[in-house]
Amino acid sequence: MLEQIVEKYSDEDILKADGFDDAVIGVCEQFDSPPRLVYSVSKCIEILMEDMDGFEAMEYFDYNVSGAYVGEKTPIWCWDLEY
């Protein structure tokens, strides 16, 4: 998915979250801001759980990943719902 997005938006400088390429689920386009990558939070947690337990993964994600604002190109974190 990420490769397709980067190709489609080759004129844009899209900001990626290091290590979470497999968690990209789309791109957000708004008329007044640059395109932003959208990540699945559950997939991000799964990626982190390859190296740490569930609690540590959630804590790390909340503080170091989703809690980091890096300007108007900051990725969007989608809290997927499972039924």
GURO-898381 format. One record per atom (N, C-alpha, C): atom name; x, y, z; residue number from 0; chain. Coordinates in steps of 0.2 Angstrom, whole numbers. Each point is the difference from the previous one (the first is absolute). Layout:
! residues N
<atom atome="CA" x="X" y="Y" z="Z" num="NUM" chaine="A"/>
...
This chain:
! residues 83
<atom atome="N" x="4" y="-6" z="0" num="0" chaine="A"/>
<atom atome="CA" x="-4" y="6" z="0" num="0" chaine="A"/>
<atom atome="C" x="4" y="6" z="0" num="0" chaine="A"/>
<atom atome="N" x="5" y="0" z="4" num="1" chaine="A"/>
<atom atome="CA" x="5" y="6" z="1" num="1" chaine="A"/>
<atom atome="C" x="3" y="2" z="-7" num="1" chaine="A"/>
<atom atome="N" x="2" y="-5" z="-4" num="2" chaine="A"/>
<atom atome="CA" x="3" y="2" z="-6" num="2" chaine="A"/>
<atom atome="C" x="-4" y="3" z="-5" num="2" chaine="A"/>
<atom atome="N" x="-7" y="-2" z="0" num="3" chaine="A"/>
<atom atome="CA" x="-5" y="3" z="-4" num="3" chaine="A"/>
<atom atome="C" x="-1" y="7" z="2" num="3" chaine="A"/>
<atom atome="N" x="0" y="1" z="6" num="4" chaine="A"/>
<atom atome="CA" x="-2" y="7" z="2" num="4" chaine="A"/>
<atom atome="C" x="6" y="5" z="-1" num="4" chaine="A"/>
<atom atome="N" x="6" y="-3" z="1" num="5" chaine="A"/>
<atom atome="CA" x="6" y="4" z="-2" num="5" chaine="A"/>
<atom atome="C" x="0" y="2" z="-7" num="5" chaine="A"/>
<atom atome="N" x="-1" y="-5" z="-4" num="6" chaine="A"/>
<atom atome="CA" x="0" y="1" z="-8" num="6" chaine="A"/>
<atom atome="C" x="-6" y="5" z="-2" num="6" chaine="A"/>
<atom atome="N" x="-6" y="-1" z="3" num="7" chaine="A"/>
<atom atome="CA" x="-5" y="5" z="-2" num="7" chaine="A"/>
<atom atome="C" x="2" y="7" z="2" num="7" chaine="A"/>
<atom atome="N" x="3" y="1" z="6" num="8" chaine="A"/>
<atom atome="CA" x="1" y="6" z="3" num="8" chaine="A"/>
<atom atome="C" x="8" y="2" z="-1" num="8" chaine="A"/>
<atom atome="N" x="3" y="-2" z="-6" num="9" chaine="A"/>
<atom atome="CA" x="7" y="1" z="-1" num="9" chaine="A"/>
<atom atome="C" x="2" y="8" z="1" num="9" chaine="A"/>
<atom atome="N" x="-5" y="4" z="-1" num="10" chaine="A"/>
<atom atome="CA" x="2" y="7" z="0" num="10" chaine="A"/>
<atom atome="C" x="0" y="3" z="7" num="10" chaine="A"/>
<atom atome="N" x="-3" y="-4" z="5" num="11" chaine="A"/>
<atom atome="CA" x="-1" y="2" z="7" num="11" chaine="A"/>
<atom atome="C" x="6" y="-3" z="4" num="11" chaine="A"/>
<atom atome="N" x="1" y="3" z="6" num="12" chaine="A"/>
<atom atome="CA" x="5" y="-2" z="5" num="12" chaine="A"/>
<atom atome="C" x="-4" y="-3" z="5" num="12" chaine="A"/>
<atom atome="N" x="-2" y="-6" z="-1" num="13" chaine="A"/>
<atom atome="CA" x="-4" y="-4" z="5" num="13" chaine="A"/>
<atom atome="C" x="4" y="-2" z="6" num="13" chaine="A"/>
<atom atome="N" x="-2" y="1" z="6" num="14" chaine="A"/>
<atom atome="CA" x="4" y="-2" z="6" num="14" chaine="A"/>
<atom atome="C" x="-2" y="-7" z="2" num="14" chaine="A"/>
<atom atome="N" x="5" y="-5" z="1" num="15" chaine="A"/>
<atom atome="CA" x="-1" y="-6" z="2" num="15" chaine="A"/>
<atom atome="C" x="2" y="-1" z="7" num="15" chaine="A"/>
<atom atome="N" x="-3" y="-5" z="4" num="16" chaine="A"/>
<atom atome="CA" x="2" y="-2" z="6" num="16" chaine="A"/>
<atom atome="C" x="5" y="-6" z="0" num="16" chaine="A"/>
<atom atome="N" x="6" y="1" z="2" num="17" chaine="A"/>
<atom atome="CA" x="5" y="-6" z="-1" num="17" chaine="A"/>
<atom atome="C" x="-2" y="-6" z="3" num="17" chaine="A"/>
<atom atome="N" x="0" y="-6" z="-4" num="18" chaine="A"/>
<atom atome="CA" x="-1" y="-6" z="3" num="18" chaine="A"/>
<atom atome="C" x="-7" y="-3" z="-1" num="18" chaine="A"/>
<atom atome="N" x="-5" y="5" z="-2" num="19" chaine="A"/>
<atom atome="CA" x="-7" y="-2" z="-1" num="19" chaine="A"/>
<atom atome="C" x="-2" y="0" z="-7" num="19" chaine="A"/>
<atom atome="N" x="4" y="-2" z="-5" num="20" chaine="A"/>
<atom atome="CA" x="-3" y="0" z="-7" num="20" chaine="A"/>
<atom atome="C" x="-5" y="-5" z="0" num="20" chaine="A"/>
<atom atome="N" x="0" y="-5" z="3" num="21" chaine="A"/>
<atom atome="CA" x="-6" y="-5" z="-1" num="21" chaine="A"/>
<atom atome="C" x="-6" y="2" z="4" num="21" chaine="A"/>
<atom atome="N" x="0" y="5" z="3" num="22" chaine="A"/>
<atom atome="CA" x="-6" y="2" z="4" num="22" chaine="A"/>
<atom atome="C" x="-4" y="6" z="-4" num="22" chaine="A"/>
<atom atome="N" x="3" y="2" z="-6" num="23" chaine="A"/>
<atom atome="CA" x="-4" y="5" z="-4" num="23" chaine="A"/>
<atom atome="C" x="-6" y="-3" z="-3" num="23" chaine="A"/>
<atom atome="N" x="-6" y="4" z="1" num="24" chaine="A"/>
<atom atome="CA" x="-6" y="-2" z="-2" num="24" chaine="A"/>
<atom atome="C" x="-3" y="5" z="-5" num="24" chaine="A"/>
<atom atome="N" x="3" y="5" z="-1" num="25" chaine="A"/>
<atom atome="CA" x="-2" y="5" z="-5" num="25" chaine="A"/>
<atom atome="C" x="3" y="7" z="1" num="25" chaine="A"/>
<atom atome="N" x="-3" y="5" z="-4" num="26" chaine="A"/>
<atom atome="CA" x="2" y="7" z="1" num="26" chaine="A"/>
<atom atome="C" x="-6" y="4" z="1" num="26" chaine="A"/>
<atom atome="N" x="1" y="6" z="3" num="27" chaine="A"/>
<atom atome="CA" x="-5" y="5" z="1" num="27" chaine="A"/>
<atom atome="C" x="1" y="6" z="-4" num="27" chaine="A"/>
<atom atome="N" x="-5" y="2" z="-4" num="28" chaine="A"/>
<atom atome="CA" x="1" y="6" z="-4" num="28" chaine="A"/>
<atom atome="C" x="-5" y="5" z="3" num="28" chaine="A"/>
<atom atome="N" x="2" y="6" z="2" num="29" chaine="A"/>
<atom atome="CA" x="-4" y="5" z="2" num="29" chaine="A"/>
<atom atome="C" x="2" y="6" z="-5" num="29" chaine="A"/>
<atom atome="N" x="-5" y="4" z="-1" num="30" chaine="A"/>
<atom atome="CA" x="1" y="6" z="-5" num="30" chaine="A"/>
<atom atome="C" x="5" y="5" z="3" num="30" chaine="A"/>
<atom atome="N" x="1" y="1" z="7" num="31" chaine="A"/>
<atom atome="CA" x="4" y="5" z="2" num="31" chaine="A"/>
<atom atome="C" x="6" y="-3" z="4" num="31" chaine="A"/>
<atom atome="N" x="2" y="-6" z="-2" num="32" chaine="A"/>
<atom atome="CA" x="6" y="-3" z="3" num="32" chaine="A"/>
<atom atome="C" x="3" y="-5" z="-5" num="32" chaine="A"/>
<atom atome="N" x="7" y="-1" z="1" num="33" chaine="A"/>
<atom atome="CA" x="3" y="-5" z="-4" num="33" chaine="A"/>
<atom atome="C" x="-3" y="-7" z="1" num="33" chaine="A"/>
<atom atome="N" x="1" y="-5" z="-4" num="34" chaine="A"/>
<atom atome="CA" x="-2" y="-7" z="1" num="34" chaine="A"/>
<atom atome="C" x="4" y="-3" z="6" num="34" chaine="A"/>
<atom atome="N" x="-4" y="-4" z="4" num="35" chaine="A"/>
<atom atome="CA" x="3" y="-3" z="6" num="35" chaine="A"/>
<atom atome="C" x="-1" y="-7" z="0" num="35" chaine="A"/>
<atom atome="N" x="5" y="-4" z="1" num="36" chaine="A"/>
<atom atome="CA" x="-1" y="-8" z="1" num="36" chaine="A"/>
<atom atome="C" x="-4" y="-1" z="6" num="36" chaine="A"/>
<atom atome="N" x="-4" y="-6" z="-1" num="37" chaine="A"/>
<atom atome="CA" x="-5" y="-2" z="5" num="37" chaine="A"/>
<atom atome="C" x="3" y="-7" z="2" num="37" chaine="A"/>
<atom atome="N" x="1" y="-1" z="6" num="38" chaine="A"/>
<atom atome="CA" x="2" y="-6" z="3" num="38" chaine="A"/>
<atom atome="C" x="-5" y="-4" z="4" num="38" chaine="A"/>
<atom atome="N" x="0" y="-6" z="0" num="39" chaine="A"/>
<atom atome="CA" x="-4" y="-4" z="4" num="39" chaine="A"/>
<atom atome="C" x="4" y="-1" z="7" num="39" chaine="A"/>
<atom atome="N" x="-4" y="2" z="5" num="40" chaine="A"/>
<atom atome="CA" x="3" y="0" z="7" num="40" chaine="A"/>
<atom atome="C" x="1" y="-8" z="2" num="40" chaine="A"/>
<atom atome="N" x="-5" y="-4" z="-1" num="41" chaine="A"/>
<atom atome="CA" x="1" y="-7" z="2" num="41" chaine="A"/>
<atom atome="C" x="6" y="-3" z="-4" num="41" chaine="A"/>
<atom atome="N" x="1" y="2" z="-6" num="42" chaine="A"/>
<atom atome="CA" x="6" y="-3" z="-4" num="42" chaine="A"/>
<atom atome="C" x="6" y="3" z="3" num="42" chaine="A"/>
<atom atome="N" x="1" y="6" z="2" num="43" chaine="A"/>
<atom atome="CA" x="6" y="3" z="3" num="43" chaine="A"/>
<atom atome="C" x="1" y="-4" z="6" num="43" chaine="A"/>
<atom atome="N" x="-5" y="-1" z="4" num="44" chaine="A"/>
<atom atome="CA" x="1" y="-4" z="7" num="44" chaine="A"/>
<atom atome="C" x="3" y="-7" z="-2" num="44" chaine="A"/>
<atom atome="N" x="-3" y="-3" z="-5" num="45" chaine="A"/>
<atom atome="CA" x="2" y="-7" z="-2" num="45" chaine="A"/>
<atom atome="C" x="8" y="0" z="-1" num="45" chaine="A"/>
<atom atome="N" x="2" y="5" z="-4" num="46" chaine="A"/>
<atom atome="CA" x="7" y="1" z="-2" num="46" chaine="A"/>
<atom atome="C" x="4" y="1" z="6" num="46" chaine="A"/>
<atom atome="N" x="-2" y="4" z="5" num="47" chaine="A"/>
<atom atome="CA" x="4" y="2" z="6" num="47" chaine="A"/>
<atom atome="C" x="0" y="-7" z="4" num="47" chaine="A"/>
<atom atome="N" x="-5" y="-4" z="0" num="48" chaine="A"/>
<atom atome="CA" x="0" y="-6" z="4" num="48" chaine="A"/>
<atom atome="C" x="5" y="-5" z="-2" num="48" chaine="A"/>
<atom atome="N" x="3" y="1" z="-6" num="49" chaine="A"/>
<atom atome="CA" x="5" y="-5" z="-2" num="49" chaine="A"/>
<atom atome="C" x="6" y="1" z="5" num="49" chaine="A"/>
<atom atome="N" x="1" y="6" z="3" num="50" chaine="A"/>
<atom atome="CA" x="6" y="1" z="4" num="50" chaine="A"/>
<atom atome="C" x="-2" y="1" z="7" num="50" chaine="A"/>
<atom atome="N" x="-6" y="1" z="2" num="51" chaine="A"/>
<atom atome="CA" x="-2" y="1" z="7" num="51" chaine="A"/>
<atom atome="C" x="-7" y="-3" z="2" num="51" chaine="A"/>
<atom atome="N" x="-2" y="0" z="6" num="52" chaine="A"/>
<atom atome="CA" x="-7" y="-2" z="2" num="52" chaine="A"/>
<atom atome="C" x="-5" y="5" z="-2" num="52" chaine="A"/>
<atom atome="N" x="-6" y="-2" z="1" num="53" chaine="A"/>
<atom atome="CA" x="-6" y="4" z="-2" num="53" chaine="A"/>
<atom atome="C" x="0" y="7" z="4" num="53" chaine="A"/>
<atom atome="N" x="1" y="0" z="6" num="54" chaine="A"/>
<atom atome="CA" x="-1" y="6" z="4" num="54" chaine="A"/>
<atom atome="C" x="6" y="4" z="-2" num="54" chaine="A"/>
<atom atome="N" x="6" y="-2" z="-1" num="55" chaine="A"/>
<atom atome="CA" x="6" y="4" z="-2" num="55" chaine="A"/>
<atom atome="C" x="-2" y="3" z="-7" num="55" chaine="A"/>
<atom atome="N" x="-2" y="-4" z="-4" num="56" chaine="A"/>
<atom atome="CA" x="-2" y="2" z="-7" num="56" chaine="A"/>
<atom atome="C" x="-5" y="6" z="0" num="56" chaine="A"/>
<atom atome="N" x="-5" y="-1" z="4" num="57" chaine="A"/>
<atom atome="CA" x="-5" y="6" z="0" num="57" chaine="A"/>
<atom atome="C" x="3" y="6" z="3" num="57" chaine="A"/>
<atom atome="N" x="4" y="-1" z="6" num="58" chaine="A"/>
<atom atome="CA" x="3" y="6" z="3" num="58" chaine="A"/>
<atom atome="C" x="5" y="3" z="-5" num="58" chaine="A"/>
<atom atome="N" x="4" y="-4" z="-3" num="59" chaine="A"/>
<atom atome="CA" x="5" y="3" z="-5" num="59" chaine="A"/>
<atom atome="C" x="-4" y="4" z="-6" num="59" chaine="A"/>
<atom atome="N" x="-5" y="-3" z="-2" num="60" chaine="A"/>
<atom atome="CA" x="-4" y="3" z="-6" num="60" chaine="A"/>
<atom atome="C" x="-3" y="6" z="2" num="60" chaine="A"/>
<atom atome="N" x="-3" y="0" z="6" num="61" chaine="A"/>
<atom atome="CA" x="-4" y="6" z="2" num="61" chaine="A"/>
<atom atome="C" x="5" y="6" z="1" num="61" chaine="A"/>
<atom atome="N" x="6" y="-1" z="3" num="62" chaine="A"/>
<atom atome="CA" x="5" y="5" z="2" num="62" chaine="A"/>
<atom atome="C" x="4" y="2" z="-6" num="62" chaine="A"/>
<atom atome="N" x="3" y="-5" z="-3" num="63" chaine="A"/>
<atom atome="CA" x="5" y="1" z="-5" num="63" chaine="A"/>
<atom atome="C" x="-2" y="1" z="-7" num="63" chaine="A"/>
<atom atome="N" x="-6" y="-3" z="-2" num="64" chaine="A"/>
<atom atome="CA" x="-2" y="0" z="-7" num="64" chaine="A"/>
<atom atome="C" x="-6" y="5" z="-1" num="64" chaine="A"/>
<atom atome="N" x="-6" y="-2" z="3" num="65" chaine="A"/>
<atom atome="CA" x="-6" y="4" z="-1" num="65" chaine="A"/>
<atom atome="C" x="1" y="7" z="4" num="65" chaine="A"/>
<atom atome="N" x="4" y="0" z="5" num="66" chaine="A"/>
<atom atome="CA" x="0" y="6" z="4" num="66" chaine="A"/>
<atom atome="C" x="5" y="5" z="-3" num="66" chaine="A"/>
<atom atome="N" x="3" y="-2" z="-6" num="67" chaine="A"/>
<atom atome="CA" x="5" y="5" z="-3" num="67" chaine="A"/>
<atom atome="C" x="-3" y="4" z="-5" num="67" chaine="A"/>
<atom atome="N" x="0" y="7" z="1" num="68" chaine="A"/>
<atom atome="CA" x="-2" y="4" z="-6" num="68" chaine="A"/>
<atom atome="C" x="6" y="3" z="-3" num="68" chaine="A"/>
<atom atome="N" x="0" y="-1" z="-7" num="69" chaine="A"/>
<atom atome="CA" x="5" y="2" z="-4" num="69" chaine="A"/>
<atom atome="C" x="-2" y="5" z="-5" num="69" chaine="A"/>
<atom atome="N" x="-5" y="4" z="1" num="70" chaine="A"/>
<atom atome="CA" x="-2" y="5" z="-5" num="70" chaine="A"/>
<atom atome="C" x="-6" y="-3" z="-4" num="70" chaine="A"/>
<atom atome="N" x="-2" y="4" z="-5" num="71" chaine="A"/>
<atom atome="CA" x="-6" y="-1" z="-3" num="71" chaine="A"/>
<atom atome="C" x="0" y="-6" z="-4" num="71" chaine="A"/>
<atom atome="N" x="5" y="-4" z="-1" num="72" chaine="A"/>
<atom atome="CA" x="1" y="-6" z="-4" num="72" chaine="A"/>
<atom atome="C" x="0" y="-6" z="5" num="72" chaine="A"/>
<atom atome="N" x="-1" y="1" z="7" num="73" chaine="A"/>
<atom atome="CA" x="-1" y="-5" z="4" num="73" chaine="A"/>
<atom atome="C" x="-5" y="-5" z="-2" num="73" chaine="A"/>
<atom atome="N" x="2" y="-7" z="0" num="74" chaine="A"/>
<atom atome="CA" x="-4" y="-5" z="-2" num="74" chaine="A"/>
<atom atome="C" x="-7" y="0" z="5" num="74" chaine="A"/>
<atom atome="N" x="-5" y="-4" z="-3" num="75" chaine="A"/>
<atom atome="CA" x="-6" y="-1" z="4" num="75" chaine="A"/>
<atom atome="C" x="0" y="-7" z="2" num="75" chaine="A"/>
<atom atome="N" x="-2" y="0" z="6" num="76" chaine="A"/>
<atom atome="CA" x="0" y="-7" z="4" num="76" chaine="A"/>
<atom atome="C" x="-8" y="-2" z="0" num="76" chaine="A"/>
<atom atome="N" x="-2" y="-5" z="-3" num="77" chaine="A"/>
<atom atome="CA" x="-7" y="-3" z="0" num="77" chaine="A"/>
<atom atome="C" x="0" y="-5" z="5" num="77" chaine="A"/>
<atom atome="N" x="-5" y="1" z="5" num="78" chaine="A"/>
<atom atome="CA" x="-1" y="-5" z="4" num="78" chaine="A"/>
<atom atome="C" x="-5" y="-5" z="-3" num="78" chaine="A"/>
<atom atome="N" x="2" y="-6" z="-2" num="79" chaine="A"/>
<atom atome="CA" x="-5" y="-4" z="-4" num="79" chaine="A"/>
<atom atome="C" x="-4" y="-4" z="6" num="79" chaine="A"/>
<atom atome="N" x="-6" y="-1" z="-2" num="80" chaine="A"/>
<atom atome="CA" x="-5" y="-3" z="4" num="80" chaine="A"/>
<atom atome="C" x="-1" y="-7" z="-2" num="80" chaine="A"/>
<atom atome="N" x="0" y="-5" z="4" num="81" chaine="A"/>
<atom atome="CA" x="-1" y="-7" z="-1" num="81" chaine="A"/>
<atom atome="C" x="-7" y="-2" z="3" num="81" chaine="A"/>
<atom atome="N" x="-4" y="-3" z="-4" num="82" chaine="A"/>
<atom atome="CA" x="-7" y="-2" z="3" num="82" chaine="A"/>
<atom atome="C" x="0" y="-8" z="0" num="82" chaine="A"/>
